[in-house]
Amino acid sequence: MSRRVVITGLGTVNALANTAPETWARMLEGKSGIGRITHFDASEYACQIAGQIKDLDTSHVVERRELKKLDPFTLYGMTAAHEAVANSGMNESGFDADRAGCIMGVGIGGLTDIEATKETLLARGPRRVSPYFIPKIMMNAVSGRVSMMHGLRGPNFVTASACASANHAMGLAMRSIRCGDADIMVTGGAEATITPLGVAGFCSLRAMSTRNDDPEGASRPFDKGRDGFVMGEGAGALVFEEYEHARRRGATIYAQVSGFGMTADAHHITSPAPEGRGAASAIRMALEDARVDPSEVDYINAHGTSTSINDALETIAIKTVFGEHASTVAISSSKSMIGHMLGAAGAVELVATAMSVHDGRIHATLNQDESDPDCDLDYVPGAAREKHIRHAVSNSLGFGGHNAVLVVSHV
């Protein structure tokens, strides 16, 4: 029998708040972290809004002199991981460093420093390029830095599958513990792409909302008036642990990570497969891995990007897997509050899913005001609700046709 994997630590930085408890409280209150872009002058952009990090103090995570060696995505990941590790109490109780690792998801990586260094190269020449440039922009900087910060000598790498990156990372972290390669894994995702080039690229795809006069109302998953996603930034981190290991040291257990499924659409680089075939297959695979019948699922934290095609096809995928039960499952999208954090999205959403299972509360989907015939399920509009959750599903569907789904269960 495979080893049980549970969640014992949570951490996040995002547009709503810079800790997991504050984020969860604001999600339940139905707050939005979306506002006008202030990282750069976006006045000429079609989309001028985003979910930006605000007032982040990292002095407890890294010394000021070290900041020049870190791209923002790595700093966000380190900060979230620091909180998750502290929350888990693993340092106080002690752990075998050779059996503790870190797998993080990153969609794009060090875009901030790529853009800044290109400007330096053009203006001042190649000799002025920082020796820290390559170590800063490489995706694996975040998992490497987290392992160095906490002395984790077990499995260590990053996954890159666009918006499914964090779910892939967390699924593989779960499997690392299940198969006996590790007892503890710090996992999640990090991203920082609210940059001139990052926003311009997504604007050119015509994938982003242009509701610039109403930032807080712009991300509206499953709503008839949705017109595109809103970009977010930040990180989510969780400590996954083998159940008996966690129980012996008296750790707080938020939930069990009970299933993982991953598939590919093999259809189109940016558009989901017709009828949500790949997503449905991944959901079904995750439930089978968890040995959970679809009728036992009480909550789905949806990918829910607020784009016309994605929301409709994700709805179809849910109906395909859950049948008549689909209409009774509570579904909500965290992206309505924090925006789409790309490679970090699934991690922050799993933090929210774990808290839902642990607390018996589900946050609402903001701005889900007008019914859409193509999106006719229960997306928890209006306000948060209380509900005992036996099993929850967290979906992540990425450009490239990547589908990664996790099942989280009550312990």
C-alpha positions in Angstrom: 0.0 0.0 0.0 1.4 3.4 -1.0 2.2 5.9 1.7 -0.3 8.6 2.6 0.6 12.2 1.9 -0.7 15.1 4.0 -0.4 18.9 4.0 1.3 20.3 7.1 2.4 23.8 6.1 1.0 26.7 4.0 2.5 29.9 2.7 1.7 32.5 0.0 2.3 36.0 -1.3 -0.3 37.3 -3.8 -2.3 40.3 -4.7 -4.7 39.9 -1.8 -2.1 39.5 1.0 1.4 38.3 1.9 0.5 35.4 4.2 -1.7 32.4 4.0 -4.0 33.3 6.9 -4.6 36.9 5.6 -5.2 35.6 2.1 -7.7 33.0 3.3 -9.6 35.6 5.4 -9.8 38.0 2.5 -11.0 35.3 0.1 -13.8 34.4 2.5 -14.7 38.1 2.7 -14.8 38.3 -1.1 -12.1 40.9 -1.5 -10.3 41.6 -4.8 -6.6 42.2 -5.2 -6.9 43.5 -8.8 -5.9 47.1 -9.5 -4.2 49.4 -12.0 -0.7 48.4 -13.0 1.9 50.4 -11.1 5.0 48.3 -11.9 5.4 50.3 -15.2 3.5 52.8 -17.3 0.8 50.7 -18.9 -1.2 53.6 -20.4 -0.7 52.4 -24.0 -1.6 48.8 -23.3 -4.9 47.2 -24.1 -4.9 45.7 -20.6 -3.8 48.1 -17.8 -4.8 46.1 -14.8 -3.3 43.2 -12.8 -3.1 41.5 -9.4 0.2 42.9 -8.1 2.2 42.2 -4.9 1.9 45.1 -2.4 4.1 46.1 0.5 6.1 42.9 0.7 8.6 42.8 3.5 11.3 40.1 2.8 13.8 41.2 5.5 13.0 38.0 7.5 13.7 35.9 4.4 16.8 37.3 2.8 19.4 39.9 3.7 19.2 43.2 1.7 22.6 42.7 0.1 21.3 39.4 -1.4 18.4 41.0 -3.2 20.5 41.9 -6.2 21.0 38.2 -6.8 17.3 37.4 -7.0 14.7 37.9 -9.7 11.3 38.7 -8.2 9.8 35.3 -9.0 12.5 33.6 -6.9 12.1 36.1 -4.0 8.3 35.4 -4.0 8.9 31.7 -4.0 11.4 31.9 -1.1 9.0 34.1 0.9 6.1 31.7 0.5 8.3 28.7 1.3 9.6 30.4 4.4 6.1 30.8 5.7 5.1 27.3 4.8 8.1 25.8 6.5 7.5 27.9 9.6 3.8 27.0 9.6 4.7 23.3 9.4 7.0 23.4 12.5 9.4 21.0 10.7 12.5 22.9 11.8 11.5 22.9 15.5 10.7 19.1 15.5 13.7 18.2 13.3 13.8 16.3 10.0 16.2 14.2 8.0 17.6 16.6 5.4 18.4 13.8 3.0 14.7 12.8 3.0 13.4 16.3 2.4 13.2 18.0 -0.9 11.7 20.8 -3.0 9.8 20.8 -6.3 8.4 24.1 -7.6 6.4 25.1 -10.7 7.4 28.1 -12.8 5.7 29.1 -16.0 8.0 31.7 -17.5 10.8 32.5 -15.0 13.0 35.5 -14.6 11.3 37.9 -17.1 12.0 41.0 -15.0 15.7 40.6 -15.2 15.7 39.4 -18.8 14.1 42.7 -19.8 16.3 44.8 -17.6 19.5 43.2 -18.6 18.7 43.5 -22.3 18.4 47.2 -21.7 21.7 47.3 -20.0 23.4 45.3 -22.8 22.1 47.7 -25.5 22.9 50.9 -23.5 26.1 50.0 -21.8 27.6 47.0 -23.6 28.3 43.3 -22.8 30.8 44.0 -20.1 28.1 45.7 -18.0 25.9 42.6 -17.8 25.7 41.3 -14.2 27.5 38.0 -13.3 24.3 37.2 -11.4 22.1 37.4 -14.6 22.1 33.7 -15.5 21.7 32.4 -11.9 18.8 34.9 -11.5 16.7 34.1 -14.5 17.0 30.3 -14.6 13.7 28.7 -13.5 15.4 26.3 -11.1 16.8 29.2 -9.1 13.6 29.1 -6.9 13.9 25.4 -6.0 17.6 25.7 -5.5 17.3 28.8 -3.3 14.5 27.2 -1.2 16.6 24.0 -0.7 19.6 26.1 0.4 17.6 28.2 2.7 16.1 25.2 4.6 18.8 22.6 4.0 16.7 20.3 1.9 19.0 17.7 0.3 16.4 15.4 -1.3 14.7 15.7 -4.7 15.0 19.2 -6.1 13.9 20.6 -9.4 11.2 22.7 -11.1 8.4 21.9 -13.5 7.5 24.1 -16.5 4.1 23.5 -18.1 2.6 27.1 -18.3 -0.5 27.4 -16.1 -0.3 23.8 -15.0 3.3 24.1 -13.7 2.5 24.2 -10.0 0.0 21.3 -10.1 2.6 19.2 -11.9 5.2 20.2 -9.2 2.9 19.3 -6.4 1.7 16.1 -8.0 5.3 14.9 -8.4 6.1 16.0 -4.9 3.2 13.8 -3.7 4.6 10.9 -5.7 8.1 11.4 -4.3 6.7 10.8 -0.8 4.4 8.0 -1.9 7.2 6.0 -3.5 9.6 6.5 -0.6 12.1 9.0 -2.1 11.3 11.6 0.6 9.3 12.1 3.8 8.9 15.9 3.5 8.6 18.0 0.3 8.3 21.8 0.0 6.3 22.4 -3.1 4.2 24.9 -5.0 4.9 27.6 -7.7 6.2 31.1 -8.3 5.8 33.7 -11.0 6.5 37.4 -11.7 5.5 38.4 -15.2 3.7 41.7 -14.7 6.4 43.4 -16.9 6.2 45.5 -20.1 7.0 42.5 -22.3 4.9 40.0 -20.4 1.8 42.1 -20.4 2.3 43.1 -24.1 2.7 39.5 -25.1 -0.6 38.4 -23.5 -2.3 41.5 -24.8 -1.2 40.5 -28.3 -2.9 37.1 -27.8 -6.1 39.0 -27.0 -6.5 36.8 -24.0 -6.6 39.6 -21.3 -9.5 41.6 -20.0 -9.8 45.2 -21.2 -12.2 46.3 -18.4 -9.6 48.9 -17.3 -12.2 51.2 -15.8 -13.4 48.5 -13.4 -10.3 46.6 -12.1 -12.0 44.7 -9.3 -14.8 43.6 -11.6 -12.6 42.5 -14.5 -11.8 38.9 -13.5 -15.2 37.3 -13.8 -14.9 33.5 -14.3 -18.0 31.8 -15.7 -19.9 35.1 -16.0 -21.6 35.9 -19.2 -19.8 39.3 -19.4 -16.2 37.9 -19.1 -13.8 39.3 -21.6 -10.4 37.7 -20.7 -8.1 36.9 -17.8 -6.3 39.3 -15.5 -2.6 38.6 -14.8 -1.5 38.0 -11.2 1.9 37.5 -9.6 3.4 35.9 -6.5 3.8 32.4 -5.1 2.2 29.6 -3.2 4.1 27.0 -1.1 3.0 23.9 0.8 4.7 21.4 2.9 3.7 17.8 1.9 4.6 15.1 4.4 4.2 11.4 4.9 1.2 10.9 7.3 2.9 8.8 10.0 5.9 11.1 9.9 3.6 14.1 10.5 1.6 12.4 13.2 4.7 11.3 15.1 5.9 14.9 15.4 2.5 16.3 16.3 2.1 18.4 13.2 -1.1 20.2 12.2 -2.6 18.3 9.3 -4.7 20.5 7.0 -5.8 17.8 4.5 -4.6 14.8 2.6 -3.3 14.9 -1.0 -5.0 11.8 -2.2 -4.9 11.9 -6.0 -3.1 13.3 -9.0 -3.8 13.1 -12.8 -2.0 14.6 -15.7 -2.8 14.5 -19.5 -2.1 16.4 -22.7 -4.7 17.7 -25.2 -2.4 17.1 -28.2 -4.6 19.7 -29.9 -3.4 23.3 -30.0 -0.7 25.4 -28.4 -3.1 27.9 -26.7 -6.7 26.5 -27.2 -8.1 23.7 -25.1 -9.2 20.5 -26.8 -12.9 20.3 -28.0 -15.4 19.2 -25.3 -12.6 19.6 -22.7 -11.4 16.1 -23.4 -7.9 16.4 -21.9 -9.2 18.2 -18.8 -11.9 15.5 -18.2 -9.4 12.8 -18.6 -7.1 14.3 -16.1 -9.9 14.8 -13.6 -11.0 11.2 -14.0 -7.4 10.0 -13.6 -6.9 12.0 -10.4 -10.1 10.6 -8.9 -9.1 7.0 -9.8 -5.7 7.6 -8.2 -7.4 8.8 -5.1 -9.9 5.9 -5.2 -12.7 8.5 -4.9 -16.0 8.2 -6.7 -17.1 11.4 -8.5 -20.3 11.4 -6.3 -18.0 11.9 -3.2 -16.5 15.2 -4.4 -18.1 18.2 -2.7 -15.9 21.1 -4.0 -14.0 22.0 -7.1 -11.4 24.8 -7.2 -11.7 25.5 -10.9 -9.0 26.6 -13.3 -11.6 29.3 -14.1 -9.6 31.9 -16.0 -12.4 34.2 -17.0 -11.8 33.6 -20.7 -14.7 32.6 -22.9 -13.4 29.3 -24.2 -11.7 28.0 -21.1 -14.6 28.5 -18.7 -17.1 26.9 -21.1 -14.9 23.9 -21.9 -14.0 23.4 -18.2 -17.7 23.3 -17.5 -18.2 20.6 -20.1 -15.3 18.6 -18.7 -16.8 18.7 -15.2 -20.2 17.6 -16.6 -18.5 14.8 -18.5 -16.8 13.4 -15.4 -19.5 14.1 -12.7 -22.7 13.6 -14.7 -25.8 14.5 -12.8 -23.7 15.2 -9.7 -22.0 18.1 -11.5 -25.0 20.3 -10.6 -24.6 19.7 -6.9 -20.9 20.3 -6.6 -19.8 23.7 -5.4 -17.3 25.3 -7.8 -15.3 28.5 -7.3 -12.4 30.3 -9.0 -9.7 31.9 -6.8 -8.5 33.8 -9.9 -11.6 36.1 -9.5 -9.7 37.6 -6.6 -6.0 37.3 -7.3 -5.8 37.1 -11.0 -4.1 34.4 -13.1 -0.7 33.7 -11.5 0.4 31.4 -14.4 3.0 29.0 -13.1 2.1 29.9 -9.5 -1.7 29.7 -9.9 -2.2 26.1 -8.9 -0.2 26.5 -5.8 -2.1 29.4 -4.3 -5.3 27.6 -5.4 -4.3 24.5 -3.5 -3.6 26.6 -0.4 -7.2 27.8 -0.7 -8.5 24.2 -1.4 -6.7 22.8 1.6 -8.1 25.6 3.8 -11.6 24.8 2.4 -11.3 21.2 3.3 -9.8 22.0 6.7 -12.3 24.7 7.7 -15.4 23.5 5.9 -15.8 26.9 4.1 -15.7 27.7 0.4 -14.9 31.2 -1.0 -17.1 32.7 -3.6 -16.4 33.4 -7.2 -16.3 37.2 -7.5 -18.2 38.9 -10.3 -20.2 35.8 -11.3 -23.3 37.9 -11.7 -25.0 37.1 -15.0 -25.8 33.5 -16.0 -24.2 32.1 -19.2 -25.9 29.3 -20.9 -22.5 27.6 -21.5 -21.6 27.9 -17.8 -24.7 26.7 -15.9 -23.3 25.0 -12.7 -23.0 26.2 -9.1 -20.0 28.6 -9.1 -20.7 29.9 -5.6 -21.7 33.4 -6.6 -22.2 36.2 -4.1 -20.7 35.0 -0.8 -18.7 32.3 0.9 -20.6 29.3 2.2 -20.1 26.7 4.9 -19.9 23.1 3.7 -18.3 19.9 5.0 -16.0 18.8 2.3 -15.1 15.1 2.0 -13.0 15.4 -1.2 -12.1 18.4 -3.3 -10.6 18.7 -6.8 -8.2 21.4 -7.9 -7.8 21.9 -11.7 -5.0 23.5 -13.7 -5.0 23.6 -17.4 -2.1 25.2 -19.3 -1.1 26.6 -22.7 0.5 23.7 -24.6 -2.4 21.5 -23.8 -1.2 20.5 -20.3 -3.7 19.3 -17.8 -2.9 18.6 -14.1 -5.4 17.9 -11.4 -5.1 17.2 -7.7 -7.6 15.6 -5.3 -7.5 16.9 -1.7 -9.4 15.0 1.1 -10.5 15.5 4.6 -8.4 13.7 7.2 
